[in-house]
Amino acid sequence: MKKLLLPLIVILSGCASTAPVVGMEDSYVLQVECVKDAGTRREVMMILRQCKAKDVHEEEIGGELSIEAAYYKSDNSLGNLEQMADNLKAIGTVVNVQIRDNPNVVRQGR
């Protein structure tokens, strides 16, 4: 009986559930839509750089400017990014700010 019970206990003890672990490469994307203006762009970029922005991409859409930046989850808490988003929303010429999980791999190195 002991011989049957011991392998069963060993097998079952290895089946414990664990919480998901944040990978070193997991990241967020912060997207800012603002009026296409040099002063606004400079102010937005200054705020984005506060939390080690990576893969910054700008795109002009009509009279608006869309700026995206990636942030490693291991380097920046969601709370820090939300505070940064609030600071961006306080700029009068910023139209929209979104934070979402990044489905892509960050290309720029740490």
N, C-alpha and C positions, 0 to 999 in steps of 0.2 A: 504494500500500500504506500509506503514511504517513497518507493522508487517511482511510482506514478504521480504522486502529489508534488514532488520537488520540481520536475520539469514543467508541470502546469503552473506552479507559482512563479517560476522564472519567466515563463512566457507572458503571463498576465501582468507581471510587474513592469514589463517593457511597453505596455499599451496605455500608459498614462497620457492624458491630454495635456497640452501645454498651450500657453498664450502665444499668439503670433509675435514674432520678433521683427523689429524694424531693421531692414537690411541697410548696409552702408550706402547703397546706391539708390535707395528710395528717396523720392523728392516731391516737393510741391511745385506748382506753377502759379505765379501771381501775375494776373493780367490787368493792365491799367488802360482804360480808354480815356483820352483827354483831347482838348482842343489842340490843333496843330499850331503850336506857338513855341518859339525858342526858349522863352523864359519858363514856361510850364514844363517843357521837356527837361530842362536843366534841373528844376526843382524835383521833378519825379525821379530822375536818375540819381540825384543825391540821396533821396530817401531809400530807393531800391538798393543802393550800395551799402547801406548801414548793416544789412544782415548777410553779407557775402553772396550777392547775386551771381548766378552762373548762367551761361547761354542766353544773354540778353538779346532779344530780337525786337526790332521796330518795324512796323508796317503802317504806311499811310493809306487810309481809307476815306476818300473824299476829303472833307475838311477836318477829319479827326486823325489822331495818331494812336495806334495800339502798340503798347510795349509789354512784352512778356519776359519774365525772368524766372529761372529755376532756383530752388533752394533745397539743399539736402535736409532731410528730416532729422538726421543725426546731429546737424549743426544748428538748427533753428527749430524752436518749439512752435507749435501752431499759435500759441498765445502771442509770441513775438511777432509773427506774421500778421495776426489779426490787429495788433497795435499799429503796425506799420500801415496796414490797409486803412485804419481809422485816420491816421495822419495824412494819407493820400486823399481820402474823401474830404478832408478839411480844406483842401485846395479848391478854390472856386471853379477852376476850369477843368477839373477832373470829372468825367461823366460817369464812369463805372469802374469798380474794382472787384475782382473775383479771385478767390483762392481755391485751387482744386488739386487733386492728386495728379502727378505727372505720369502719363502713360509711357513716356519715352525715357531713354537713358540720357543722363546729362553728359554732354560731350566735353565741356570744358573741365579741365582737371581742378583738383582742390588746390 
